[in-house]
Amino acid sequence: MLLRPVAGLFSGVVFLRRKAYALGLKRAERLPVPVVVVGNLSVGGTGKTPLTIAVAEILARAGFHPGIVSRGYGGRPQPAPVSVGADSDPGEVGDEPVLMARRSACPVAVYPVRSAAARHLLDTAGCDIIVADDGLQHYALARDLEIAVIDGTRRFGNGACLPAGPLREPPSRLASVDLVVCQGGVAQAGEFPMRLEGGEAVKLLDPGERRPLAAFAGTACRALAGIGNPERFFAHLRAAGLEVVGRSFPDHHRFVPGDLEGPEGVPLLMTEKDAVKCRTFAGSDHWYVPVTAHLPDGFEQQLLNRLKAKRDG
């Protein structure tokens, strides 16, 4: 309650900033290609990265050549936009961009100024549409379509903005976005349900070796997660029948070999986002669990229809 006045001030500043861009008092850069923004209102993991990958794949199937831009949080500050590949160093460009490059097969670029990252992709990769990861509050980049994802279990917490609550913008902001996706829980009216599915584990040292999660059931396992909502990953493993002892780390944690140490012969499972940072010092019994976003057919239709309507004016 003591932080409520500060949250009110934060919310007011956020509103005025957005209004300044809407009125043209602050300039938003318009690119020569459509821009689709994927983001959320709350801090912490909501499934934003899997959704960004799914959106890029939908656009590719529709005949576009999408590129993904990201701030590169967790990496080192870069003097200019940087292209990200499947083998890029997460310590340099961030863990989520490397994951998106690995999973989407789309060109990816990072830079705090997302319009500059996007122009880099237009110049170097010939992209004809841009997907901006975690760009809902980055108003300096003009957008044609906004997609917001929410955690269906936690929803909006206490409904307050930072620092009294978990929100970067008030829930009323959803009224202005084009599509709302609900990850987990029960989707409400107007929301598209999204499931994150992953039923197998992949060996870090040999990605060609895969095992169904059921193969680990009945044996003691360790699990670690340095994501926004580690309990979601641990619950996913337990739902598959695994008996796991979970260890949580801060989001975007920079892992070191000591973080992975444990009893010999006890498998260690982690998220794919964490695995991209642990490949160089992984052990023989270290595995990651890739997840894929599953959305109803109506989402793809709405996305493409709304994008066409925006492009046609």
C-alpha positions in Angstrom: 0.0 0.0 0.0 2.9 2.4 0.7 4.0 2.0 -2.9 0.6 2.7 -4.4 1.3 6.5 -4.8 4.5 5.7 -6.6 2.7 3.3 -8.8 0.2 6.0 -9.7 3.0 8.3 -10.6 4.6 5.6 -12.8 1.3 4.9 -14.5 0.8 8.6 -15.2 4.2 8.9 -16.7 3.6 5.9 -18.9 0.3 7.3 -20.1 1.8 10.7 -20.9 4.7 9.1 -22.8 2.4 7.0 -24.9 0.1 10.1 -25.5 3.1 12.1 -26.6 3.8 9.6 -29.4 0.2 9.4 -30.3 -0.1 13.2 -30.7 3.2 13.5 -32.6 5.0 15.4 -29.8 7.6 12.6 -29.8 8.5 11.0 -33.1 7.9 7.3 -33.9 10.0 6.1 -36.8 7.9 4.5 -39.5 9.6 1.7 -41.5 8.9 1.0 -45.2 7.7 -2.5 -44.3 4.9 -3.6 -41.8 5.9 -4.0 -38.2 4.2 -6.5 -35.8 4.9 -6.0 -32.1 4.8 -8.8 -29.6 4.8 -7.8 -25.9 3.2 -8.0 -22.5 2.0 -5.8 -19.7 3.7 -7.5 -16.8 7.3 -8.2 -15.8 8.3 -11.9 -15.7 7.8 -14.8 -18.0 4.5 -14.9 -20.0 5.6 -17.0 -23.0 6.5 -14.0 -25.1 9.5 -15.6 -26.8 7.6 -18.8 -28.0 4.8 -16.5 -29.3 7.3 -14.3 -31.2 8.7 -17.4 -32.8 5.2 -18.7 -33.7 4.2 -15.3 -35.2 7.4 -15.3 -37.4 6.6 -18.8 -38.5 3.0 -17.8 -39.4 4.2 -14.9 -41.5 6.8 -17.1 -43.2 4.1 -19.6 -44.2 2.0 -16.8 -45.6 4.8 -15.9 -48.0 6.6 -13.1 -46.0 10.3 -12.9 -45.3 10.2 -11.9 -41.6 13.0 -10.6 -39.5 13.0 -10.4 -35.7 14.4 -7.5 -33.7 15.1 -7.5 -30.0 16.7 -5.2 -27.4 19.2 -8.0 -26.6 18.6 -7.9 -22.9 21.3 -9.8 -21.0 24.0 -9.2 -23.6 26.7 -6.6 -23.7 25.9 -3.0 -25.0 26.6 -2.9 -28.7 27.8 0.3 -30.6 25.6 -0.7 -33.6 22.9 -3.2 -34.6 24.2 -6.8 -34.6 23.0 -9.8 -36.5 22.3 -12.9 -34.4 22.9 -16.4 -35.5 22.2 -19.8 -34.0 25.9 -19.9 -32.8 26.1 -16.4 -31.5 27.4 -15.8 -28.0 24.5 -15.2 -25.6 26.8 -13.2 -23.4 27.2 -10.7 -26.3 23.7 -10.5 -27.8 21.4 -12.0 -25.1 19.9 -15.4 -24.6 16.5 -14.9 -26.1 17.8 -13.6 -29.5 20.0 -16.6 -29.8 17.1 -18.9 -29.0 14.9 -17.1 -31.6 17.6 -17.4 -34.2 17.9 -21.1 -33.5 14.2 -21.9 -33.5 12.7 -19.6 -36.1 15.3 -19.8 -38.9 14.6 -16.1 -39.4 17.1 -13.2 -39.5 17.5 -11.7 -36.0 19.1 -8.5 -35.0 19.6 -6.8 -31.6 20.0 -3.1 -30.6 18.3 -1.0 -28.0 16.9 1.2 -30.8 14.7 -1.3 -32.5 14.1 0.8 -35.6 17.9 0.8 -36.2 18.0 -3.0 -35.7 15.1 -3.3 -38.2 16.8 -1.2 -40.8 19.9 -3.4 -40.4 17.7 -6.4 -41.3 16.2 -4.6 -44.3 19.6 -3.8 -45.6 21.4 -7.1 -44.9 18.6 -9.7 -45.1 16.0 -8.3 -47.4 13.2 -8.7 -44.9 9.7 -7.5 -45.9 8.1 -7.5 -42.5 9.5 -7.0 -39.0 8.5 -8.8 -35.7 9.5 -6.8 -32.7 10.1 -8.9 -29.6 9.1 -7.3 -26.3 8.3 -4.1 -28.1 4.9 -3.2 -26.7 6.3 -0.3 -24.7 8.9 0.7 -27.3 6.8 3.5 -28.9 9.7 5.0 -30.8 9.1 2.2 -33.4 5.8 2.8 -35.2 3.8 -0.4 -35.5 1.1 -1.8 -37.8 -0.1 -4.6 -35.4 0.2 -5.1 -31.6 -0.1 -8.5 -30.0 -0.1 -8.8 -26.2 0.4 -12.1 -24.3 -0.7 -12.6 -20.7 -0.1 -15.3 -18.2 -3.4 -17.0 -17.8 -2.6 -18.3 -14.3 -1.2 -15.1 -12.7 -3.2 -12.7 -15.0 -2.4 -9.2 -13.7 -1.4 -10.0 -10.1 -2.7 -7.2 -7.9 -3.5 -5.1 -10.9 -1.0 -2.3 -9.9 1.8 -0.9 -11.9 5.4 -1.0 -10.8 6.7 -0.8 -8.1 3.5 -1.7 -6.2 2.6 -4.5 -8.7 3.9 -6.4 -11.6 2.6 -4.2 -14.5 4.4 -2.0 -16.9 1.1 -0.6 -18.1 -2.4 -0.8 -16.6 -4.7 -3.6 -17.8 -6.8 -1.0 -19.8 -3.9 -0.9 -22.3 -5.2 -4.2 -23.7 -8.2 -2.4 -25.2 -5.9 -0.8 -27.8 -4.0 -3.8 -28.9 -5.0 -5.9 -32.0 -4.8 -9.4 -30.5 -4.6 -10.7 -27.0 -3.1 -14.2 -26.3 -3.6 -16.0 -23.0 -0.8 -18.5 -22.2 -2.0 -21.2 -19.8 -5.0 -20.9 -17.4 -8.4 -20.2 -18.9 -8.7 -17.7 -21.8 -11.4 -15.1 -21.3 -13.6 -13.5 -23.9 -11.7 -12.0 -26.7 -8.4 -13.8 -25.8 -6.8 -16.5 -27.9 -5.6 -19.5 -25.8 -1.9 -20.6 -26.2 -0.4 -23.8 -25.0 3.3 -24.4 -24.5 4.0 -28.0 -25.4 7.3 -29.9 -25.0 7.3 -33.6 -24.4 11.0 -34.5 -25.0 14.4 -33.7 -23.7 17.4 -32.9 -25.9 21.0 -33.6 -24.9 23.1 -30.5 -24.7 26.3 -32.3 -25.9 24.5 -34.1 -28.7 21.3 -32.5 -30.0 20.7 -35.5 -32.1 20.0 -37.5 -29.0 16.5 -37.1 -27.7 14.4 -38.8 -25.1 10.7 -38.5 -24.2 10.2 -36.9 -20.8 8.4 -40.0 -19.7 11.8 -41.8 -19.9 12.9 -39.8 -16.9 9.8 -40.6 -14.8 10.5 -42.6 -11.6 14.1 -41.5 -11.3 15.5 -38.6 -9.3 16.1 -35.5 -11.5 17.4 -32.0 -11.0 16.1 -29.0 -12.8 17.2 -25.4 -13.1 15.6 -22.4 -14.7 16.7 -18.8 -15.2 13.5 -17.5 -16.7 10.8 -15.0 -15.7 8.6 -17.8 -14.1 10.8 -20.8 -13.2 7.9 -22.6 -11.4 6.1 -22.9 -14.8 9.0 -25.0 -16.0 9.2 -27.1 -12.9 5.4 -27.7 -13.0 5.7 -28.8 -16.7 8.2 -31.5 -15.7 6.2 -32.7 -12.7 3.1 -32.9 -14.9 5.0 -35.3 -17.1 5.6 -37.5 -14.1 9.1 -36.4 -13.2 10.3 -36.1 -9.6 12.4 -33.0 -9.8 14.2 -30.8 -7.3 14.1 -27.4 -8.9 16.6 -24.6 -8.5 15.6 -21.1 -9.6 17.9 -18.3 -10.9 17.2 -14.7 -11.9 15.9 -14.2 -15.4 18.7 -13.9 -18.0 21.2 -15.3 -15.4 24.7 -15.8 -16.7 25.5 -19.4 -15.9 28.9 -20.7 -14.8 30.0 -24.4 -14.6 29.4 -24.4 -10.8 25.7 -23.7 -11.3 25.3 -27.1 -13.0 27.2 -29.2 -10.5 25.3 -31.9 -8.6 25.3 -35.6 -7.7 26.8 -37.8 -10.3 24.3 -39.9 -12.3 21.4 -37.6 -11.6 20.1 -36.0 -14.8 19.8 -32.2 -15.0 17.0 -30.7 -17.1 16.8 -27.0 -18.1 14.9 -24.7 -20.4 16.1 -24.2 -24.0 16.7 -20.5 -23.1 19.1 -21.5 -20.4 20.7 -24.2 -22.5 22.0 -21.7 -25.1 24.2 -20.3 -22.3 25.4 -23.7 -21.0 26.4 -25.5 -24.2 30.2 -24.8 -23.8 30.5 -26.4 -20.3 27.6 -28.9 -20.3 28.0 -32.4 -18.9 27.1 -35.8 -20.4 23.8 -36.0 -18.4 22.5 -32.4 -19.1 19.4 -32.0 -21.1 17.1 -29.2 -22.2 13.3 -29.2 -22.9 12.3 -27.2 -26.0 8.7 -25.9 -26.0 6.5 -24.9 -28.9 3.6 -22.5 -28.8 0.3 -23.9 -30.1 -2.4 -21.5 -31.1 -5.9 -22.0 -32.5 -6.4 -21.6 -36.3 -8.5 -18.5 -35.6 -5.4 -16.7 -34.4 -3.5 -17.2 -37.6 -6.5 -16.0 -39.6 -7.0 -12.9 -37.5 -3.3 -12.0 -37.6 -3.2 -12.2 -41.4 -6.6 -10.6 -41.9 -5.8 -7.6 -39.7 -2.3 -7.2 -41.2 -3.9 -7.2 -44.7 -6.5 -4.6 -43.6 -3.8 -2.4 -42.1 -1.7 -2.6 -45.3 -4.7 -1.9 -47.5 -5.5 1.1 -45.3 
